[in-house]
């Protein structure tokens, strides 16, 4: 069993933290998503306890979902 931690640092201000938080429900067992405000910028940290090789795919898919949501928020922010 390994505990993996991935961190995404965005250029977005912290006021957008609640933009994707509603999606942080029904996470796989052992996964936690944290939304952080660091120096006025929104950071997202995903921590996951990996117990099998399939769990790595689950982590990848979750990170892909987070990045897609961030891209949408960023696109809307630029308009």
Protein Blocks (a to p, Z undefined) as FASTA:
>chain_A
ZZdddddddfbdfklmmmmmmmmghiaehiacddddeehiacdddddddfbfklmmmmmm
mmmmmmmmmmmmmmmmmZZ
